């Protein structure tokens, strides 16, 4: 399974940015997908998840109401729309997947993920 995240960059506080993660190597539509992030000097943390069908999502409290996770199963791609960005959102963002078929996307621990993309850096200036 290969995951390739893209879309990171340098933005100002209050701006929006959309990350994409293209997946290959398995039937994308059968699995939940996740976004995590890791800020300098901090542990990797859960950001958002979406179930296999796209009908159920979960968010960290820190991004709820500002970020939206979505997926296009026809394009084998998961997205993270980030609005009202804050300097504390600065981090390397990773897409991830687990091995639970038809999962609900309720896992929040990085150790529960089986596949990781290389990450894309998001820097939010104040």
Order of alpha helices (4+ residues) and beta strands (2+ residues): beta-beta-beta-beta-beta-beta-beta-beta-beta-beta-beta
